[in-house]
Amino acid sequence: MDKKVGLIGAVAATVALTAALAACAPQANNPVTDEAAMNAVPAQDQFGVVVAEQWQGLYPNQYRTWLDNEANSPESGKDNYLETYPQLATMYKGYGFAKGYDEAASHSYTLRSIAETPRVNEKTLANCITCKTPQYTAMVQAEGDSAYAKPFGEVLALMTEPVSCYNCHGNDPTQLEVTNGFYLNSLGNSVATTPVESQVCGQCHNEYYFNPQTKATTNPYVGTEAMTAEAILAYYDGIGFMDWEHPDTGAPLLKAQHPEFETIYGGAGSRMAAAGFSCADCHMATETDEAGTKYASHYLVSPLESEAQQEKCAMCHDDIAAEVRQWQEGVTRREHEIAAQIELYIQQLAAAKDSLDAATLEQAQQIHRHAQFYWDYVMVENSEGAHNPEACHQNLDKAEELLAEGFALLA
């Protein structure tokens, strides 16, 4: 299995029967019920955030399992995607991701990872810290869009807490809260139709861009119907947005981020979404402590790395590991095949562009832009197709069809 799966992992597939769905449904996380304990809210830091360590007395099981995420460290054997997909040096040429693109570590290392990436420089703005720490989330809540345009280094130096309790709960662990206002606005009416357990994950695991005028972190859609690669591409085309111009082809390119939420819930949605499952159902196992208290583990792993989660899957699947492996192998194989085609197309377009008339060149560059985006949208999604294999193959189909059109145009 690709090592990328260790970060986000694969979800279980469709649950066909209502009875099975009920049996697989998550156990509610036991909240603190003692009134005195509930009123004993720990002190907030300078940003108004109660950091995770402050909650360990009231929520020892959740805090202990949250600390377990430290095992998924940058030193734990991460892929260098520039080596795994050697074509990326050509595809991302002229953009920061060509300088460094490693498999992500867990939430415990979000601040360290953003501080150490070679993609930042003296021109980088604080908007790159979005979703790296709850303290920046609180800063944006307090200061509004102006916080996005601050200098990256200046703001990062103030941050001390990686992704933790506040990101998903605010300062009330008995509740779930989408603390990123930009994402809550982008959900639109879908707030009422998607599980809040998935919304709090989706507020960071999504496709976004930085508004060219305000520098604000922004989603290219409103509502789940518009959360498809095709609709997002149309949105970017409509506003003339690009992340960078490819130095060889001149194409105005886009860099997809990590559209986990869109892949699961966008458009027609995945089979898991249709069956009523949330991200937490698959990635946060229900466990029981020595006193017999059930709680939601905050150790975020692939369900294939959790015996408890696999027991849920086994109620509907004879061999969920084999199913997931088949999905991932199929998607990954096509990712490599199409990456080679994109690199070849870039080379041919670069060689031919000076001899093409303006209209043909524009069409060829548009094909480069679109085909690479459809491919990138699948490759960066972090489940290797397991979250929604049908949608992933459809996007790869579109990339292949565009490339075929482009090669014919250049012939």
N, C-alpha and C positions, 0 to 999 in steps of 0.2 A: 504494500500500500504506500502511496506517496507520502512523504513525511509532512507535507503541507497539512494533511488531515489532522495531525496532532494538535493544531491550533484551534480549528473550528470543528473539524470532524464531519462525519457523515451522519445524517439523520436516518431514522427507520423509514420504511416505505409505507404504502397505503394500508390503512386499516379498513377492512371491508364491512365488518359487522358492528352494529350498534353496541351489542353486548361486549364485544372485544374492546371497543373504544372506551366504554365505561370502565372496564377492567384495567386498561392501560392508563387511565387518567391520572394526573399527578395528585399526590397528597398535598394538602395545604400546609404551608410552613407554619408551625406552631408559633404564634406571636406571644410576647410577654403579656400575661393577663393580670398580674398583680398591679393594682392601681398605683401604689407607691413607686414600683419599679418603672412603670410607664411614664411617670412624671419626672423621673430622675434623668432628664436629658443631659448628656455630657456637654461640656463646654465647646463652643465653636472656635475655630481658628480665625485669623485675621480676615479671611475671605467669607466667613459665615458658614464654614463647612465643619461638621463633626467628622473627624478622620476615623478610619477604621479601628485603629487601636483603642479609641475611646469607647467603642461598643463591646469590647471583648468580655467585659463582666456580665452584661445583660444577654449577650448572644454568643456564648463560648463555642458552640458547635459551628455556627456560621463563620465566626472569626477564624477558628482553627482550620476549617476546610478552605477558607479564602487564602490563608497562608500557604496551603498545599500547592497553590498555583506557582509558587516560586521554583518548583521542580522543572517547569517548562521555561528554562532560561536560555539566553543567547548561546550558552556554552553546551546546550544539551543535544547538539547535533542538528543544526539547521541547514536547510538547503540554501545555496547561493543560486538564485534563479537565473543570474546571468551565465552560470555554468550549466544549469539544468536545461535552459532554453538558450543556447548560444546565439540564436537569431535575434535575441533582444538587443544585442549591441548595435545591430543595424536598424531594428524597428524603433528603438528608443533613442537613436542617435540625435544629439542636440538637446536632449532633455535630461533632467536630473536622475531619472531612473537608470540611465546608462552608466552612471557613476557607481551605483550600489543598489542592490535589490535583494535583500535576504528574507527568508521565511521569518515571520514575526514570532516573537516570544509571547509569553502570557501577559495578562493585564498587569502583573506585578512589575513589568519592565517597560511600561509605556513611556515614562519620562526618560529613562536611560536610552531607550531606542531612538527617540526623537532627538536627543542630545548628541548621539554618536553617529547618526546617519550622514553620509557624505553629500546628501541631496540638499542640505541647508547651506546658506551662505550669508554674507552681510546684507543682502537685499531681502532675505526671508522675513515674512511678517508673522505676527503672533497667531494668525488664523490657522497656521500649521499645528498649533497646540490643541486645537479642537479635538475633544475625545481622548486626550492624553492624561488629563487630570481633572478631578472634580473642582479643584480650585480655580482653574481657568473657566470652567462652566459657570461657576458662581460669579466670576469677574464679568463675564458677558451678561449675565442676568442683571447685574448691578449697573453696568456702564453702557449697555447696548452695543450697537454695531461699531462704535468707536474703538472698542477693545480689540477688534479684529485687525485693525490697521497699525497697532503698536509694533515696535521692533521685537522680533522673535527672541533674541538673546536677552534683552532687558526683562521680558516677561518670564521667560523660562527660568531665569535665575531666582525668581520668587517662588517657584513651584516646588513642593516637596512630597506631595501625595500622588501615587499612581492611581489608575482607575480603581475605585473602591465603592463603598456603600452609597455615598451621596449620588453617584451617577445614576443609580437605578431607584433609589428610595428617597432622595432629598435627605432631610434630617429626621425622617420618621421611618424606621425599619419595618414598621407594621404595614406600610403602604408601598405600592409601586408608583413611580413618578417618572414621566419623560421630562428630564431636566433640560434638555437641549430644545429651546424654544423654536429654532429654525426647523427642526424635524417635526415637531408637533404641528406646526403650521402646514408642513408639506403633506401630512397625513390627511388633512381635510376631513371629509365625512367618513373616511376609512378608520378613524379613531373608534367608531362604534362597531366596526365589523372585523377588526383584527384583535387578537388577544393582547392585553397590556403586557403580559409576560414576554411577548415577542416585540412589542413596541419599544420597551426599555433596552432590548438588545439592538433592535434595528436603528435606534437613534445614533449609533456609532457604526454599525455594520451596514453601510449604505453607500450609494453613489452620490457624490456631491461635487460642487465646483466653487470657486471663489468669485463672487460677484466682481466684475472688473471695476465698477465704480466705487462701491462701498467696502470691498474686500471681505464682505461677510461670507461665512460658510453657508452655502445655499444648495438646496436640492432641485434638480431639473424636472420637477413634476409636482402635481397636487393630487393625492389620492392614488389608490392601488391600480386603478385602470390605466394610469399613465406610467406605471412603473415597469415598463418593458424596454428592452434594449432598443427596439425600433422607435418607440415613442420618445425615449430620451434622446436618441440621435436626431430625431426630427426637431425636438426642442432646441438642441444645440445649434442645428443648422438654421433654425428660425431666428435665433438671436445673433448668429454669426460668431459664435464662441469657438475659440481654439485654445489648447494648452500651449502648443508651440508649433513652429513651422519646421518640417523635416528639411534638413540642410541639403539633402541629395535630390529629393523629388519636388520640394516646394509645397507639398501638401499641408494644409492646415489641420494638424492632428489633435486627437483627444486622448487623454489618459484615463481609462476607467479606474475606479477606486476599488471598493470591495462590496459589491452589491448583493450581500447575503439576503437581506430582507426583501429586496425587489425580486430576487430569483425565486424565493419561496412564495411570496404573496402577490407579486405583480401580475397584471393581466388576468389570465385564467387561473393562475396560482398553481401550486404544486399539489400532488395527491395528499401529502401530509397536511397541508393547510386546509384542504377540503375536508379532511377527516377530523379537523378541530384541534390538532396538536400545535403546541407552541415551541419556541426555541428551548425554553426551560424544561419542557417534558423530556427532551432528548439529551440535553447537556447538563442538567442539574438533577442528579439522582436523589430520590427520597431515601433517607437513611434513618436508622434508629440508634439512639445512644444507649449507654449502659442502664439508664433509668427508665428506658422504654419510651422515651419521647421521640416522636418523628420530627425530622427537620429536613429542609432542602439543603443538600450539599452545595457549597459555593466553590467547589473544585470543578472547574469547567473543562470537561474532556469529551472526546468522541464517545458516543454510546458504545462503540466497539471496544472501548477501554474500561468499561464499567460492567461488572457482572450483573448488578441490579438492573441496569438499563437493558442489557441483553435478555434478561428474563422477561421484561415487558415485551420486547420485540418477538420473543419466541412464542408468545400467545397467538401470533398471527403469521409468523415466518418460520419455516423449517430451518433455514440457515441464513440469517440476516447478513452475516459477515461475507458469505459467498455472493449474495445479491449486490451488496455495496461494492465489493471488489470488482464485480462485473461492470457495474455502472462506471466506476472510476477508471478502470482500464480502458473502456471504450472511449470515454471523453478525453483522457490523457493522450491516448494514441492519436486521436484526431487533432488535438492541440499541437502536437509535434509535427504532424504532417502538414497542417495548414500554416504553421509558423515558417516552415521551409518554403512554402509557396509565396507567402507574403514577402520574405526576404528576396526571393527571386524576382518578384514583381517590382520591388523597390529598385533593384539593380537594373532591370530592363527599362523602367520608367526613367531612372536617372540618366541612362545612356541615350534615351530617345527624346527627352523633353525639349532639347534645343531645336529639334527638327519638326516638332508638332505645331500645328496652328493653335491659336489661342483657345478656341472652343474645345478642341480635342484634348489639349493639355489640361484644361479645367476639368473635363470629364474624367480623365485618367487620375488626376489628383483627388477628385471626389471619391473615386473607387478606392484609392489607397486609404483615405480617411475613414470611409465606412467599413471596409473589410477589416482593417486593423482594429477598429472599435468593437465590432462584433466578436472578434477573436479575443481581444483583451478582456471584454466583459465576462467571458467564460473563464479564462485562465486565472484572473485575479479573484474569483469568487470564493476561493478557499475550501470548497468541499469536493473539488474535482468532479463535479457533476452530481454528487449524491443528493444534494438538496432538491434538485429538480432535473433529472436526466433528460426529460423530454424537451424542456426549454433550452437546455444547454446545447443539445444536438440541433435544435432549430436555429439557434444563433450561429453555430458553426456551419450549418448548411448555407445560411445567408452569406457568410464570409466566403465560402467556396464559390458560390454562384457569382458573387461580385468579382472575384479574382479571375474566374473563367471569362467574364465579360471584359475585364481589363486586359488579359493576355491577348484576346481576340482584337481588341482595339489597337494594341501595340504591334500586332503581327504585320 
